[in-house]
């Protein structure tokens, strides 16, 4: 026979599991609607040429990094970053999430388009510098109320390095222009 306390614990565990599954499903649908468009021009990269497989991997991982960055800032959690950021990029994102949690604000990056240009690829293949001309709709909310909307064009200097199974964003620095 199950006592009331045990029953409530089982019921609560079931409710938490259902809520987590629903959140995951909604996040997947939302992520599918907001997949960033990413292109990469490797014509000016040097001193080493960028191989086609490397170019595809950088595009894939940069796109995933921005999806996760957007989700992290929208949900005010660093959990979605999942190893795609390290170094100063990870520190900046963690600080941004902390600031948002403290103020109660959230940011959403919608309709993202990133035009990457590889400007340096180390001879050893261990670092790539990219210039990203990013366009997106930035939405800032206070709770459920949107307090700011703007279409932004932002230039980023990006350093990426290869990891065990992906390219990792080490630096993501907004600059006035290239």
Buried (B, 14 or more C-beta within 10 A) or exposed (E): EEEEEEEEEEEEEEEEEEEEEEEEEEBEEBBEEBEBEBEBBBEEBBEBEBEEEBBEBBBEBBBBBBBBBBBBBBBBEBEBBEEBBBBBBBEBBBEBBEEBEEEEBBBBBBEBEBBBBBBBBEEEEEBBBBBBBBBBEBBBBEEEEEEEEEEEEBBBBBBBBBEEEBBBBBBBEEEEEE
